[in-house]
Amino acid sequence: MMKDFLKGLWSQHPIFRQLLGMCPTLAVTTSAENGIYMGLAVIFVLVFSSLVVALIKKFIPHQVRIAVYTVIIATFVTIVHIFLKAQYPDVSMALGPYVPLIIVNCIILGRCEAFASKHSVSTTLYDALGMGVGFTWGLFILGSIREFFGSGTVLGVAVLGSAYNPLVVMILPAGAFLVLGFLVAIMNGLERWKI
């Protein structure tokens, strides 16, 4: 089961290996904090959606499985969205429309279809946690790099001081593509050299 957890952290990393979930990955990672919040929302939705699918997989007719998965995912996304709006309105505003878009996030739907619908509940739990934690650390790293170079801060704490002249491109969409490209290249290089 630990193997199912660890593959989401490295060998099948959703962002850097499979290039899944690019919409929130590129959009909300203007800061490390946004990356953490989006990652936690995805972990919640992924874990509970996968567990429900694993529990009821034998009762879902093959012809309507994707529609059923989407309804299950939408239920948990709605819970997260309402919770954030009620308890953390600033976070909800920062993440914008990307929380409701978790419904169509290919990581979640893909894990429900490719894994949860074919494995036991316990195995599914480890897989969902691994993919969710992998997605979260990917968002955190991407957001930290963009925030560091774009604002001179990490998690809102000034790191480079007032003399630093921020690279504004890093908090723009182009910066997201640049950082993502470099991180994917680094991951591929590390895999090639088996580091």
VENTADA-V687481 format. One line per field, one symbol per residue. phi: phi as a letter, one per 30 degrees, with the letter a starting at -180 (. if undefined). Layout:
phi=???
//
This chain:
phi=.ddddddddbdbedddcchcidededdcddbdddddddddddeedddddddddddcedccdedcddddeddddeddddddddddddcbdddedddhdddedeecddddddddddbddbbdddddeddddddddddddddddddddddeddbibbhicdccidddcddeedcceddddddeedddddddddddchd
//
